[in-house]
């Protein structure tokens, strides 16, 4: 028996472009189809061979067990030219140093201090809606994510100018990040709104850092935490590093939570029984009040709804690069090999999740024996050394936003409109989702189910 077996090749490659047409036309279907060809599959993107790990045990090996054999992909390195050496793009020792410095900012003990900002963001966005308004849900949830991040960064009025500048750049920064990773040398010279707004945001952030240093107080916000963080040698982040990381937080902390919250309201709209249970929990726990940290923790069913969204609609693609010739399962990968894994494909695979197409928050009810899945088949925030540092923040943010909005509004599906899954950068979104805003107080007066 050979020490390793050949890696199967995905059929259907076109001349010159390889599997790019299939990936562009139907990326989700294409990614979920790969597991049928092997635990590791080779495909071609243009002239380049790329490998895909489709089995959770091998994904776990790549991300956690043998993480020292893999690093970030070359696409992440390209994004350094767009912002700088930020946590979400650095590799190896620089990444470990920055992660240790930034970890206290996202410690669970700090989450409580951000809940008020999360509430305020949801209240600001939902407070602008009118009864029967047709709400564009994804842009609305992006607004919530942008405002949450900026309010969490700056509790003090000293950060008002930076908060305003980041809000302005918040929507475009995701597009800048995506395009800059594809063609950084070209895109950064284009006169796009994002490229024009970024220098102004940088200037405002640096001005705010200087003001915080002159003030000398700890304001309890993210900026204060970043400024006082020290590594093992006692070194702090420089002002330039802090500025870069704030912009990096905007890149990493907007798209994911916005996509998750969008899907929550989509699923509540088309699953009346799940919506009813969420409303009953909110009415019982919150009793019409604003959710504080303790109340958010008590929203167990709402947490399960959010977790099921993260299961069904996670990011559709992640990448690593083999730093040396490595063995992955029964296969050998060459040094420099780019390896893809898909949380979406893994978490919608019936081998690991029974009836994966069904949206079922109760699959996570631990009191009924739920929530038992292979570790490698649960990677909505990746895993290992490059796991998202803000995973707990993102979940708390989404639960809080849902609690605030669903306490006051029902978002109704537009009759006859089909919801289609689309990809945007690494995220999966419901295409052009619009829903009808209906005040829940009005529903109560009319005796409707709440």
C-alpha positions in Angstrom: 0.0 0.0 0.0 1.5 3.4 -1.0 2.4 6.0 1.7 0.0 8.4 0.0 -2.6 8.4 -2.7 -3.0 10.7 -5.8 -5.3 13.7 -5.3 -8.4 13.4 -7.5 -8.8 16.2 -10.0 -12.2 18.0 -10.2 -13.6 17.3 -13.7 -15.0 20.0 -15.9 -12.0 22.4 -16.1 -12.1 24.8 -19.1 -8.9 25.4 -21.2 -6.8 28.3 -19.8 -9.3 29.4 -17.2 -9.8 26.1 -15.4 -12.8 26.0 -13.0 -13.2 29.7 -12.8 -16.4 29.8 -14.8 -18.1 27.3 -12.5 -16.9 29.1 -9.5 -18.2 32.5 -10.7 -21.5 31.2 -11.9 -22.6 29.0 -9.0 -19.9 29.2 -6.3 -22.0 27.6 -3.5 -23.2 24.7 -5.6 -19.7 24.2 -6.9 -18.1 24.2 -3.4 -20.7 21.8 -2.0 -20.2 19.4 -5.0 -16.5 18.9 -4.3 -16.9 16.5 -1.4 -18.3 14.0 -3.8 -15.0 13.7 -5.5 -12.7 13.1 -2.5 -11.6 14.3 0.9 -9.0 16.5 -0.9 -9.7 17.6 -4.4 -7.5 19.4 -6.9 -9.0 22.1 -9.1 -7.5 24.8 -11.4 -8.0 28.5 -11.1 -6.5 29.8 -14.3 -3.0 28.4 -14.6 -2.8 27.6 -10.8 -3.6 24.4 -9.1 -5.5 24.8 -5.9 -6.5 22.1 -3.4 -9.7 21.9 -1.5 -10.0 20.0 1.9 -13.6 18.8 2.1 -13.5 16.5 5.1 -13.8 18.1 8.6 -11.0 15.9 10.0 -8.6 17.3 7.4 -9.8 20.9 7.9 -9.2 20.5 11.6 -5.7 19.1 10.9 -4.9 22.1 8.6 -6.3 24.8 11.0 -5.5 23.4 14.4 -3.6 20.1 14.8 -0.9 20.8 12.2 -1.4 24.5 12.0 2.4 25.0 12.0 2.5 23.5 8.5 0.1 26.1 7.1 0.0 29.9 7.0 -2.3 32.5 5.6 -2.9 32.5 1.9 -1.2 34.8 -0.6 -4.4 36.7 -1.0 -4.3 37.8 2.7 -0.7 39.0 2.2 -1.8 41.2 -0.7 -4.3 43.0 1.6 -1.3 44.4 3.6 -0.8 46.9 0.7 -4.3 48.2 1.3 -4.2 49.0 5.1 -1.0 47.7 6.6 0.2 44.8 8.7 -3.1 44.3 10.5 -4.1 41.3 12.6 -6.5 39.9 10.0 -3.8 39.7 7.4 -0.4 39.1 9.1 1.2 35.7 9.5 3.4 33.8 11.8 5.2 35.7 14.6 3.9 39.2 13.7 0.4 37.7 13.9 1.0 36.1 17.3 2.4 39.3 18.7 -0.5 41.4 17.5 -3.1 38.8 18.6 -1.7 38.7 22.2 -1.8 42.5 22.3 -5.3 42.8 21.0 -6.8 39.8 22.9 -7.8 41.8 26.0 -9.9 44.1 23.9 -12.2 41.1 23.0 -12.0 39.2 26.4 -15.3 38.0 27.5 -15.1 40.1 30.6 -15.0 43.2 28.3 -18.1 42.2 26.3 -20.5 43.7 28.8 -19.1 47.1 28.3 -19.9 47.0 24.6 -23.6 45.9 24.9 -24.8 49.5 25.4 -23.1 50.5 22.1 -24.7 47.5 20.4 -28.1 48.5 21.6 -27.6 52.2 20.6 -26.6 51.1 17.1 -29.7 48.9 16.6 -32.0 51.6 18.1 -30.6 54.3 15.8 -31.1 52.2 12.6 -34.5 50.7 13.5 -35.7 54.1 14.9 -35.6 55.5 11.4 -38.1 53.0 10.0 -41.8 53.8 9.4 -44.7 51.4 9.5 -45.1 49.5 6.2 -41.7 50.7 5.0 -39.9 48.4 2.6 -36.6 47.9 4.4 -33.5 46.9 2.4 -32.3 44.5 5.2 -28.6 43.9 4.3 -27.8 47.7 4.1 -29.7 48.3 7.3 -27.8 45.5 9.1 -24.5 46.9 7.7 -25.5 50.2 9.2 -26.0 48.5 12.6 -22.6 46.8 12.3 -20.8 50.0 11.3 -22.4 52.0 14.1 -21.7 49.2 16.7 -18.1 49.1 15.7 -17.6 52.9 15.8 -19.4 53.3 19.1 -17.5 50.5 20.7 -14.2 52.0 19.6 -14.8 55.4 21.0 -16.9 55.9 24.2 -15.5 59.4 24.7 -16.5 62.6 22.8 -12.8 62.9 21.9 -13.5 60.2 19.3 -16.5 62.0 17.7 -14.6 63.0 14.6 -13.1 59.6 14.1 -16.5 57.9 14.6 -18.0 60.1 12.0 -15.2 59.4 9.5 -15.4 55.7 10.1 -19.1 55.7 9.6 -18.6 57.4 6.3 -16.1 54.9 5.1 -17.7 51.8 6.7 -19.8 50.7 3.7 -17.0 51.2 1.1 -14.2 49.7 3.1 -15.5 46.2 2.5 -15.4 46.7 -1.2 -11.9 48.3 -1.0 -10.6 45.3 0.9 -12.1 42.8 -1.6 -10.8 44.6 -4.7 -7.4 45.4 -3.2 -6.8 41.8 -2.4 -7.4 40.9 -6.0 -5.4 43.7 -7.7 -3.8 45.9 -5.1 -1.3 47.7 -7.3 -4.1 48.8 -9.7 -7.0 49.4 -7.3 -5.2 51.6 -4.8 -4.6 54.1 -7.6 -8.3 54.3 -8.7 -10.3 57.4 -7.5 -13.0 55.3 -5.9 -15.1 56.6 -2.9 -13.3 54.2 -0.6 -9.9 55.3 -1.7 -10.8 58.9 -1.3 -12.4 58.4 2.2 -9.6 56.3 3.7 -7.0 59.1 4.1 -9.6 61.2 5.8 -10.4 58.4 8.2 -6.8 57.8 8.9 -6.2 61.4 9.7 -9.2 61.5 12.1 -8.2 58.3 13.9 -4.6 59.6 14.4 -6.0 62.9 15.7 -8.2 60.9 18.2 -5.3 58.8 19.3 -3.3 62.0 20.1 -6.3 63.4 22.0 -6.6 60.2 24.1 -2.9 60.3 24.9 -3.1 63.9 25.9 -6.2 63.2 28.0 -4.5 60.3 29.8 -7.7 58.6 31.0 -9.0 55.1 30.3 -12.4 55.5 28.7 -13.1 51.8 28.8 -13.5 51.5 25.0 -11.6 49.6 22.4 -9.2 52.4 21.7 -8.3 52.7 25.3 -7.7 49.0 25.5 -5.5 49.1 22.3 -3.5 51.9 23.7 -2.6 50.3 27.0 -2.0 46.7 25.7 1.6 45.4 26.2 3.4 42.4 24.9 5.7 40.1 27.0 8.6 42.5 26.5 6.5 45.5 27.8 6.1 47.0 24.3 2.9 48.7 23.3 1.3 49.2 19.9 2.6 52.3 18.1 0.1 55.0 17.0 0.4 53.8 13.4 -0.3 50.2 14.5 -3.3 51.3 16.4 -4.6 53.3 13.5 -4.1 50.3 11.2 -5.8 47.9 13.6 -8.9 50.2 13.9 -9.3 50.1 10.1 -8.7 46.4 10.3 -11.5 46.0 12.8 -13.7 47.8 10.4 -12.8 45.4 7.6 -13.3 42.3 9.8 -16.1 43.5 12.1 -18.7 44.7 9.6 -19.4 42.2 6.9 -19.8 39.1 9.0 -22.2 40.4 11.7 -24.2 42.3 9.0 -24.7 39.1 7.0 -25.6 37.1 10.1 -28.3 39.6 11.2 -29.7 39.8 7.7 -30.2 36.1 7.6 -31.8 36.0 11.1 -34.6 38.4 10.0 -35.0 36.5 6.7 -35.4 33.2 8.6 -37.8 34.8 11.2 -39.9 36.1 8.3 -40.3 32.7 6.7 -40.6 30.6 9.9 -43.5 32.0 11.9 -43.2 29.5 14.7 -39.5 30.3 15.3 -40.4 34.0 15.1 -43.1 33.5 17.7 -40.7 31.7 20.1 -38.2 34.6 19.7 -40.8 37.2 20.5 -42.1 35.2 23.5 -38.5 35.0 24.9 -37.9 38.7 24.3 -41.2 39.8 25.9 -40.5 37.6 28.9 -36.8 38.4 29.5 -36.8 42.1 28.5 -40.4 43.0 29.4 -40.3 46.0 27.0 -36.9 47.2 28.4 -33.5 47.7 26.8 -31.3 44.5 26.9 -28.4 44.7 29.2 -25.6 42.2 29.4 -27.4 39.9 31.9 -30.6 39.9 29.8 -28.6 39.2 26.6 -27.1 36.1 28.3 -30.6 34.9 29.2 -31.8 34.9 25.6 -31.0 31.3 25.1 -33.4 30.6 22.2 -32.3 33.7 20.4 -28.7 32.6 20.7 -29.7 29.3 19.2 -31.3 31.1 16.3 -28.1 33.0 15.7 -26.0 29.9 15.9 -28.2 28.1 13.4 -27.7 31.1 11.0 -24.0 30.8 11.5 -24.3 27.1 10.7 -26.4 27.5 7.6 -24.9 30.7 6.1 -21.3 31.0 7.2 -18.5 32.3 5.0 -18.2 30.3 1.8 -14.4 30.2 1.4 -11.3 30.3 3.5 -7.7 29.6 2.4 -4.3 28.5 3.8 -0.9 28.0 2.2 1.4 25.0 2.9 4.7 26.4 4.2 6.5 23.1 3.4 5.7 19.7 1.7 3.0 18.4 4.0 0.8 15.3 4.4 -2.9 15.9 4.6 -4.8 12.7 5.2 -3.6 10.2 2.7 -2.3 12.9 0.3 0.9 14.9 0.0 0.7 18.6 -0.8 3.7 20.5 -2.3 5.2 23.4 -0.5 3.4 26.6 -1.4 0.2 24.8 -2.2 -2.9 27.0 -1.7 -5.6 25.0 0.2 -9.2 26.0 0.3 -11.8 25.0 2.8 -15.5 26.0 2.8 -17.4 26.4 6.1 -20.6 26.7 4.0 -20.0 23.3 2.3 -19.0 21.6 5.6 -21.9 23.0 7.6 -24.5 22.1 4.9 -23.3 18.5 4.4 -25.8 15.9 5.5 -23.0 13.6 6.7 -22.3 16.0 9.6 -25.7 17.8 10.0 -28.9 15.8 9.5 -31.4 17.5 7.2 -29.1 20.5 6.7 -31.5 22.5 4.5 -34.0 22.7 7.4 -33.5 25.8 9.6 -33.7 24.3 13.0 -32.4 26.3 16.1 -33.3 23.3 18.3 -30.4 21.3 16.8 -28.3 23.4 19.3 -30.5 22.6 22.3 -27.9 21.0 24.6 -30.6 20.0 27.2 -32.1 17.8 24.5 -28.8 16.3 23.5 -28.2 18.7 20.6 -25.0 20.6 19.5 -22.8 17.5 19.2 -20.9 17.9 15.9 -17.4 17.3 14.7 -15.1 20.2 15.6 -13.8 20.4 12.1 -17.4 20.6 10.8 -18.0 23.8 12.8 -15.8 26.6 11.5 -17.9 29.7 11.0 -15.1 31.8 12.6 -12.3 29.5 11.3 -10.2 27.8 14.0 -6.7 27.6 15.5 -4.1 30.3 15.5 -6.0 32.4 12.8 -9.4 32.0 14.3 -11.5 35.2 14.3 -10.5 37.1 17.5 -13.9 38.8 17.7 -16.2 35.7 17.5 -17.8 36.2 20.9 -18.2 39.9 20.2 -19.9 39.2 16.9 -22.4 36.7 18.5 -23.2 39.1 21.3 -23.6 42.0 18.8 -26.0 40.0 16.6 -28.1 38.7 19.6 -28.3 42.2 21.0 -29.3 43.8 17.6 -32.0 41.1 17.1 -33.3 41.6 20.6 -33.6 45.4 20.1 -35.2 45.3 16.7 -37.4 42.2 17.1 -38.8 43.6 20.3 -40.2 46.6 18.3 -40.6 45.4 14.8 -41.6 42.4 12.7 -40.0 42.3 9.3 -42.4 40.6 6.9 -41.4 38.9 3.7 -42.6 40.5 0.5 -45.3 38.1 -0.9 -44.2 36.2 -4.0 -40.5 37.2 -3.7 -38.1 34.3 -3.7 -34.9 34.6 -1.5 -31.8 33.5 -3.4 -28.4 32.9 -1.8 -25.5 35.0 -3.3 -21.9 35.5 -2.4 -20.3 38.8 -1.6 -16.6 38.7 -0.9 -16.4 35.7 1.5 -19.9 36.1 2.8 -23.2 34.6 1.9 -26.2 36.9 1.7 -29.9 36.8 0.7 -30.0 38.6 -2.7 -31.5 42.1 -2.5 -33.6 41.1 0.5 -36.4 43.6 1.2 -38.9 43.2 4.0 -42.0 45.1 5.2 -41.6 46.8 8.6 -44.5 46.3 10.9 -44.5 47.7 14.5 -45.1 44.9 17.0 -47.0 47.3 19.3 -49.6 47.7 16.5 -49.7 43.9 16.2 -50.5 43.5 19.9 -53.4 46.0 19.7 -54.9 44.2 16.8 -54.6 40.9 18.7 -52.1 39.3 16.3 -49.6 36.8 17.3 -46.5 38.4 18.8 
